[in-house]
Amino acid sequence: MTRPFRRLTSLLAGLTLAVGLLAMPVPALADKIHLRDGTVLDGTVVREEGDFYVIEIVKDGKKVTEFIAKDDVRKIDREAPKKEEPKKDAPKPEAVKPEAVKPDAPKPEAAKSDEKKEPAKPDAAAPAKDAKDPKAARQLTGKANRVAFLNFGGPRSWQGEIDSMVGRAIVSASWRKVIPMLEKDNVDTVVVRINSGGGYTAEMMPFNQIFQFEYKPRFRTVLWVESAISCAAMSPWPIEEIYMTPGGNIGGCTEWYGNLQLSDPVSQETRLAEMEQASAWAKRSPFIMRSMQIREPLSCTVNEDGSVDWFQDLSGKIVVNPFGEVLTLSPNLAVQTKFAKGIAATTEELMELMGISEYVVAGQEATKYIDNNMRDCHNTFTRIQELDSRYARAVQAAASIQDRNLRMGEIGVARGALRDMQRWMSVNPNFVWILNRPPQWFRQQEDILRELSR
């Protein structure tokens, strides 16, 4: 399984420096990075970090930093630094006459041999090759990776505080809104920590596109799975770097509607086609998601070079999904089949698996916004349902009261509930279709209340 580019924009230190840099010619960069898809990048390999090369390239006259998965790289041609040639007009050094050197003067070679040589200091950025401790052997980069953790659904530690449904509590618009917050805080890596039992497929493609076209080009984006079922597995599917938690699961993507009835054939074929595209974005076999969506068998063979061949039958060495079942991957099976990179119970374990030796937690403003938005959506949905019930009761009571003065009291209650309901609908645009309360519905209710007021 390969991984696409991870890009991080380098910011200029100040306006004066920016103007100076724009006026300077862009220096030629030394290395040529040959990718497996045939692309050749001219840049400089700054360092290695886990499964990634960190390179600098010039784009639009500016140096920018990119993360490139090692699996995407076929070879790197490193150009040796060129020796400076003497200028043609430079005067030649005068020859030193033998009599100018005193007989008793020490020879330069002897003088050098008498000097005390200081032991070479170890390079802080180089990995300890012979270290027995795996943590000590991890590469030090000299730069702390700025990692943001964004919750896709309330994590287990929230103990069911919200329902964590995609579309109802988890909204794609909020994930787009926090991108400037992440960029402002110079975030390098975004960890999407997911714990959701599914939701509405209307939000699936918006999330697919946000992760593919907005997050992945800006940040190293990874998925850390507590539980990702149905639409919650499909929404972040373009993210190719996946890690599991102990006891985690991902899959079960059969689409249902109404009273747990399977979706119609046209809708099902649409979902299959959409997820085939998402699998291509993730450079992942489409057979995996297909077996999560419909009852298709699945097997694979892990080759000696680490590549994986997937089969939509049971001919592979590892049976992933038998006939007649919908696939849900466990942590061990996900790692065994190379679907996931590893299993991590803690942040520290996750960072070690990702090859990040030094990190700081960043993007707290974005993290807080996402968490608060989920809570607000959950609480608002409950509030709107209460107002909807209050409105229906008031209208029913008003319709049964003959005395106009008494009837107007119930109509006032109904109007207040309707007004509050309409105001709360703005918290999440998805509530319009989830609750079937479009603007014309509110206009119709106003007409009913006017009739009752006569």
C-alpha positions as CSV (number, residue, x, y, z in Angstrom):
1,M,0.0,0.0,0.0
2,T,1.5,3.4,-0.9
3,R,0.9,6.8,0.5
4,P,0.5,10.1,-1.3
5,F,2.2,13.4,-0.7
6,R,1.9,15.2,2.6
7,R,2.5,18.9,2.1
8,L,3.3,21.6,4.7
9,T,3.7,25.2,3.5
10,S,6.8,27.0,4.9
11,L,5.9,30.5,6.2
12,L,8.3,33.5,5.7
13,A,9.6,35.0,8.9
14,G,8.5,38.6,8.1
15,L,7.6,41.0,5.3
16,T,11.1,42.4,5.0
17,L,12.6,39.0,4.6
18,A,9.8,38.0,2.2
19,V,10.6,41.0,-0.1
20,G,14.3,40.1,0.1
21,L,13.7,36.5,-0.9
22,L,11.5,37.4,-3.8
23,A,14.3,39.6,-5.1
24,M,16.9,36.9,-4.8
25,P,17.4,34.2,-7.5
26,V,16.1,30.8,-6.5
27,P,19.1,28.5,-5.8
28,A,19.3,25.2,-7.7
29,L,18.3,22.3,-5.5
30,A,20.6,19.3,-5.3
31,D,18.5,16.1,-5.2
32,K,16.3,14.4,-7.8
33,I,13.5,12.3,-6.2
34,H,12.1,9.8,-8.7
35,L,8.5,8.6,-7.8
36,R,7.0,5.3,-8.8
37,D,4.4,7.1,-10.9
38,G,7.1,8.6,-13.1
39,T,7.2,12.0,-11.5
40,V,10.7,13.5,-10.9
41,L,11.0,16.2,-8.2
42,D,14.0,18.6,-8.0
43,G,14.5,19.3,-4.3
44,T,16.5,18.7,-1.2
45,V,16.0,15.8,1.2
46,V,16.0,17.5,4.5
47,R,15.5,14.5,6.8
48,E,13.8,11.1,7.1
49,E,10.9,10.8,9.6
50,G,9.4,7.3,10.0
51,D,8.0,6.2,6.7
52,F,8.4,9.6,5.1
53,Y,11.0,11.7,3.5
54,V,10.9,15.4,4.3
55,I,11.9,17.4,1.3
56,E,12.2,21.0,0.3
57,I,11.1,22.0,-3.3
58,V,10.6,25.4,-5.0
59,K,7.0,26.2,-5.9
60,D,5.9,29.6,-7.3
61,G,9.3,31.0,-6.4
62,K,9.1,29.9,-2.7
63,K,10.6,27.0,-0.9
64,V,8.0,24.7,0.6
65,T,8.3,21.6,2.6
66,E,6.6,18.3,1.7
67,F,6.2,14.9,3.2
68,I,6.7,12.0,0.7
69,A,5.9,8.4,1.6
70,K,9.0,6.2,1.2
71,D,6.8,3.7,-0.6
72,D,6.1,6.3,-3.3
73,V,9.8,6.8,-4.0
74,R,11.6,4.6,-6.5
75,K,15.0,6.2,-6.1
76,I,16.8,9.4,-5.1
77,D,19.7,10.8,-7.0
78,R,21.8,12.9,-4.7
79,E,24.0,15.5,-6.5
80,A,27.4,16.1,-4.9
81,P,28.2,19.7,-4.2
82,K,30.1,21.4,-7.0
83,K,33.6,22.7,-6.3
84,E,34.1,26.4,-6.8
85,E,36.4,27.2,-9.7
86,P,38.9,30.0,-9.4
87,K,38.0,33.2,-11.2
88,K,39.8,33.7,-14.5
89,D,40.9,37.2,-13.6
90,A,42.1,36.3,-10.1
91,P,45.9,36.9,-9.7
92,K,48.0,33.8,-9.3
93,P,49.6,33.3,-5.9
94,E,53.3,34.2,-5.9
95,A,55.8,31.3,-5.6
96,V,57.5,31.2,-2.3
97,K,61.3,31.3,-2.6
98,P,63.2,28.5,-0.7
99,E,65.4,31.0,1.1
100,A,62.3,32.7,2.6
101,V,61.7,29.6,4.8
102,K,64.0,29.5,7.8
103,P,65.8,26.1,8.3
104,D,64.7,25.7,11.9
105,A,61.0,26.5,11.3
106,P,58.7,23.5,11.9
107,K,57.2,22.0,8.8
108,P,53.5,22.6,8.5
109,E,52.8,18.8,8.6
110,A,54.6,18.5,11.9
111,A,52.8,21.5,13.4
112,K,49.5,19.9,12.5
113,S,50.5,16.5,14.0
114,D,51.4,18.2,17.3
115,E,48.0,19.8,17.7
116,K,45.5,18.2,20.1
117,K,42.5,17.0,18.2
118,E,39.1,17.3,19.9
119,P,36.8,14.3,19.7
120,A,34.1,14.7,17.1
121,K,30.7,15.6,18.6
122,P,27.8,13.3,17.7
123,D,25.3,14.8,15.3
124,A,22.1,15.5,17.3
125,A,20.0,14.9,14.2
126,A,21.5,11.4,13.4
127,P,19.9,8.3,14.7
128,A,21.7,6.1,17.2
129,K,22.5,3.1,15.0
130,D,23.7,0.7,17.6
131,A,21.3,1.6,20.4
132,K,19.6,-1.4,21.9
133,D,16.5,0.6,23.0
134,P,14.2,1.0,20.0
135,K,13.1,4.4,21.3
136,A,16.7,5.6,21.4
137,A,17.2,4.4,17.8
138,R,14.3,6.5,16.5
139,Q,15.5,9.3,14.4
140,L,15.8,12.8,15.9
141,T,14.9,15.5,13.5
142,G,15.8,18.6,15.6
143,K,12.3,19.9,15.0
144,A,9.2,19.0,17.1
145,N,6.3,17.9,14.9
146,R,3.2,19.9,15.6
147,V,0.4,17.4,15.9
148,A,-3.3,18.2,16.1
149,F,-5.9,15.7,17.4
150,L,-9.4,16.1,15.9
151,N,-12.3,14.0,17.2
152,F,-14.5,12.4,14.6
153,G,-17.2,11.5,17.1
154,G,-16.9,11.6,20.9
155,P,-14.0,9.4,22.0
156,R,-14.5,6.6,24.4
157,S,-13.4,8.8,27.3
158,W,-16.6,10.9,26.7
159,Q,-18.6,7.8,27.8
160,G,-21.5,8.3,25.3
161,E,-22.0,12.0,26.1
162,I,-23.1,12.6,22.5
163,D,-24.6,10.2,19.9
164,S,-21.7,10.8,17.4
165,M,-23.8,10.3,14.3
166,V,-22.3,11.6,11.0
167,G,-24.4,14.4,9.7
168,R,-26.2,15.0,13.0
169,A,-23.3,15.6,15.4
170,I,-20.4,15.3,13.0
171,V,-20.6,18.0,10.3
172,S,-18.3,18.4,7.3
173,A,-18.8,22.2,7.4
174,S,-17.1,22.5,10.8
175,W,-14.1,20.4,9.6
176,R,-13.6,22.8,6.7
177,K,-13.9,25.8,9.0
178,V,-11.0,24.8,11.2
179,I,-8.5,24.5,8.4
180,P,-7.3,28.1,8.8
181,M,-7.0,27.6,12.5
182,L,-4.7,24.6,11.9
183,E,-2.6,26.5,9.4
184,K,-2.4,29.5,11.7
185,D,-0.9,27.3,14.4
186,N,1.6,25.7,11.9
187,V,0.2,22.2,12.3
188,D,2.3,19.5,10.6
189,T,0.2,16.4,11.3
190,V,-3.6,15.9,11.8
191,V,-4.7,12.8,13.7
192,V,-8.4,12.1,13.0
193,R,-9.5,10.1,16.1
194,I,-12.7,8.3,15.1
195,N,-15.4,6.8,17.2
196,S,-18.7,6.7,15.5
197,G,-21.4,4.1,14.7
198,G,-22.4,5.7,11.4
199,G,-24.8,8.3,10.2
200,Y,-26.2,9.9,7.0
201,T,-24.5,9.1,3.7
202,A,-25.4,12.6,2.5
203,E,-22.3,13.8,4.4
204,M,-20.1,11.0,3.1
205,M,-18.9,12.6,-0.2
206,P,-18.4,16.1,1.4
207,F,-16.1,14.5,3.9
208,N,-14.3,12.4,1.2
209,Q,-13.6,15.6,-0.7
210,I,-12.5,17.6,2.3
211,F,-10.0,15.0,3.4
212,Q,-8.7,14.3,-0.1
213,F,-8.4,17.9,-1.5
214,E,-8.1,20.1,1.6
215,Y,-6.5,18.1,4.5
216,K,-4.1,15.8,2.7
217,P,-2.4,18.5,0.6
218,R,-1.8,20.6,3.7
219,F,-1.1,18.1,6.5
220,R,0.1,14.6,7.1
221,T,-3.4,13.2,7.8
222,V,-3.8,9.9,9.6
223,L,-6.8,8.0,11.0
224,W,-6.7,6.5,14.5
225,V,-9.7,4.1,14.8
226,E,-11.6,3.4,18.0
227,S,-14.7,2.4,16.1
228,A,-15.7,3.3,12.5
229,I,-18.9,1.7,11.4
230,S,-21.0,2.3,8.2
231,C,-20.9,6.0,7.1
232,A,-18.2,6.7,9.8
233,A,-15.9,4.3,8.0
234,M,-16.8,5.6,4.5
235,S,-16.4,9.3,5.3
236,P,-12.7,9.3,6.0
237,W,-11.9,6.5,3.6
238,P,-9.5,8.6,1.4
239,I,-7.1,8.8,4.4
240,E,-4.6,6.0,3.6
241,E,-2.5,6.0,6.8
242,I,-4.5,4.1,9.4
243,Y,-3.8,3.0,12.9
244,M,-6.1,1.0,15.2
245,T,-6.7,1.1,18.9
246,P,-7.0,-2.2,20.9
247,G,-10.5,-3.4,20.6
248,G,-11.2,-1.1,17.6
249,N,-13.1,-2.0,14.5
250,I,-13.8,-0.6,11.1
251,G,-16.4,-1.7,8.4
252,G,-20.0,-2.8,8.4
253,C,-20.9,-0.2,5.6
254,T,-24.2,-1.7,4.4
255,E,-26.6,1.2,3.7
256,W,-30.0,1.1,5.5
257,Y,-32.9,3.5,5.6
258,G,-36.2,3.8,7.3
259,N,-37.1,0.7,9.4
260,L,-33.8,-1.0,8.7
261,Q,-34.5,-1.8,5.1
262,L,-31.7,-2.1,2.6
263,S,-31.3,0.8,0.3
264,D,-32.6,0.6,-3.2
265,P,-30.4,-0.9,-5.9
266,V,-29.7,2.4,-7.6
267,S,-28.6,4.0,-4.3
268,Q,-26.4,1.0,-3.5
269,E,-24.7,1.1,-6.9
270,T,-24.1,4.8,-6.4
271,R,-22.4,4.2,-3.0
272,L,-20.3,1.4,-4.5
273,A,-19.1,3.7,-7.3
274,E,-18.4,6.6,-4.9
275,M,-16.4,4.4,-2.6
276,E,-14.4,2.9,-5.5
277,Q,-13.3,6.5,-6.2
278,A,-12.4,7.0,-2.5
279,S,-10.4,3.8,-2.6
280,A,-8.4,5.1,-5.6
281,W,-7.7,8.3,-3.7
282,A,-6.4,6.2,-0.8
283,K,-4.4,3.9,-3.1
284,R,-6.2,1.1,-1.6
285,S,-7.8,-2.0,-3.2
286,P,-11.5,-1.3,-3.9
287,F,-12.3,-4.9,-2.9
288,I,-11.9,-4.0,0.8
289,M,-14.6,-1.5,0.9
290,R,-16.8,-3.5,-1.5
291,S,-16.8,-6.4,1.0
292,M,-17.7,-3.9,3.8
293,Q,-20.7,-2.7,1.7
294,I,-22.1,-5.9,0.3
295,R,-21.7,-9.6,1.1
296,E,-18.6,-10.3,-1.0
297,P,-15.8,-12.7,0.0
298,L,-12.3,-11.2,0.4
299,S,-8.8,-12.7,0.8
300,C,-5.3,-11.5,0.4
301,T,-1.7,-12.6,0.1
302,V,1.1,-10.6,1.7
303,N,4.2,-10.8,-0.5
304,E,7.8,-10.9,0.7
305,D,8.4,-7.3,-0.3
306,G,5.5,-6.2,1.9
307,S,3.1,-5.5,-1.0
308,V,-0.4,-7.1,-0.7
309,D,-2.5,-8.7,-3.4
310,W,-6.2,-8.6,-2.8
311,F,-8.8,-11.0,-4.2
312,Q,-12.6,-10.8,-4.4
313,D,-12.7,-14.6,-3.6
314,L,-11.0,-17.0,-1.1
315,S,-7.9,-17.8,-3.3
316,G,-5.5,-15.7,-1.2
317,K,-3.5,-17.0,1.7
318,I,-5.4,-15.0,4.3
319,V,-9.2,-15.2,4.4
320,V,-10.4,-11.7,5.3
321,N,-14.1,-12.2,4.8
322,P,-16.0,-15.4,4.1
323,F,-18.9,-15.8,1.8
324,G,-22.3,-14.3,2.9
325,E,-20.9,-11.8,5.4
326,V,-20.3,-8.1,5.5
327,L,-16.7,-7.2,6.5
328,T,-15.7,-5.5,9.7
329,L,-11.9,-5.5,10.4
330,S,-10.5,-6.2,13.9
331,P,-7.2,-4.6,14.9
332,N,-5.1,-7.8,14.5
333,L,-6.6,-8.6,11.1
334,A,-6.2,-5.0,9.9
335,V,-2.5,-5.1,10.8
336,Q,-1.9,-8.6,9.5
337,T,-3.3,-7.6,6.1
338,K,-1.3,-4.3,6.0
339,F,-4.6,-2.4,6.0
340,A,-3.4,-0.6,9.2
341,K,0.1,0.4,10.2
342,G,-0.2,-0.7,13.8
343,I,-2.1,-0.8,17.0
344,A,-1.7,2.1,19.5
345,A,-3.5,2.5,22.9
346,T,-1.9,5.9,23.8
347,T,-0.7,9.0,22.0
348,E,2.9,8.1,22.8
349,E,2.5,4.6,21.2
350,L,0.9,6.2,18.1
351,M,3.7,8.7,17.7
352,E,6.2,5.9,18.0
353,L,4.4,3.9,15.3
354,M,4.3,7.0,13.1
355,G,8.1,7.5,13.5
356,I,7.7,10.9,15.2
357,S,10.3,11.2,17.8
358,E,9.6,14.8,18.9
359,Y,6.2,16.3,18.9
360,V,4.0,18.9,20.6
361,V,0.3,19.0,20.7
362,A,-0.9,21.9,18.5
363,G,-4.1,23.1,16.9
364,Q,-6.0,23.3,20.3
365,E,-8.3,26.0,18.9
366,A,-9.4,23.7,16.1
367,T,-9.7,20.7,18.5
368,K,-11.9,22.7,20.8
369,Y,-14.1,24.0,18.0
370,I,-14.8,20.5,16.6
371,D,-15.6,19.2,20.1
372,N,-17.9,22.1,20.9
373,N,-19.6,21.9,17.5
374,M,-20.4,18.2,18.1
375,R,-21.8,18.9,21.5
376,D,-23.8,21.9,20.2
377,C,-25.3,19.8,17.4
378,H,-26.2,17.0,19.7
379,N,-27.9,19.3,22.3
380,T,-29.6,21.3,19.6
381,F,-31.1,18.3,17.9
382,T,-32.6,17.2,21.2
383,R,-33.9,20.8,21.8
384,I,-35.5,21.0,18.4
385,Q,-37.3,17.7,18.9
386,E,-38.6,19.0,22.2
387,L,-39.8,22.2,20.5
388,D,-41.4,20.2,17.7
389,S,-43.4,18.2,20.2
390,R,-44.4,21.4,22.1
391,Y,-45.6,23.0,18.9
392,A,-47.7,20.0,17.9
393,R,-49.3,19.8,21.3
394,A,-50.1,23.6,21.3
395,V,-51.6,23.5,17.7
396,Q,-53.7,20.4,18.6
397,A,-55.0,22.2,21.8
398,A,-55.7,25.4,19.9
399,A,-57.7,23.6,17.3
400,S,-60.0,22.0,20.0
401,I,-60.7,25.2,22.0
402,Q,-63.8,27.2,21.0
403,D,-63.1,30.3,23.1
404,R,-60.9,32.6,21.1
405,N,-59.1,34.1,24.1
406,L,-58.1,30.7,25.4
407,R,-57.2,29.6,21.9
408,M,-54.9,32.5,21.4
409,G,-52.9,31.5,24.5
410,E,-52.1,28.1,22.9
411,I,-51.4,29.8,19.6
412,G,-48.9,32.0,21.4
413,V,-47.2,28.9,22.8
414,A,-47.1,27.4,19.3
415,R,-45.7,30.5,17.7
416,G,-42.9,30.7,20.3
417,A,-42.0,27.1,19.8
418,L,-42.0,27.5,16.0
419,R,-39.8,30.6,16.2
420,D,-37.3,29.0,18.5
421,M,-37.2,25.8,16.4
422,Q,-36.4,27.9,13.2
423,R,-33.6,29.7,15.1
424,W,-32.0,26.5,16.3
425,M,-32.1,24.9,12.9
426,S,-29.3,27.2,11.8
427,V,-26.8,25.4,14.1
428,N,-26.6,22.5,11.7
429,P,-27.7,22.8,8.1
430,N,-28.3,19.1,7.9
431,F,-31.2,19.4,10.4
432,V,-33.4,20.7,7.5
433,W,-33.5,17.4,5.7
434,I,-32.9,15.1,8.8
435,L,-36.0,16.5,10.5
436,N,-37.8,17.3,7.2
437,R,-38.2,21.0,8.2
438,P,-37.5,23.0,5.1
439,P,-38.4,26.8,5.0
440,Q,-41.7,26.0,3.2
441,W,-42.8,23.9,6.2
442,F,-42.4,26.8,8.5
443,R,-44.4,29.0,6.1
444,Q,-47.2,26.4,6.1
445,Q,-47.3,26.4,9.9
446,E,-47.6,30.1,10.0
447,D,-50.6,29.9,7.6
448,I,-52.2,27.3,10.0
449,L,-51.7,29.5,13.0
450,R,-53.2,32.5,11.2
451,E,-56.3,30.4,10.4
452,L,-56.6,29.3,14.0
453,S,-56.3,33.0,15.2
454,R,-59.6,34.0,13.4
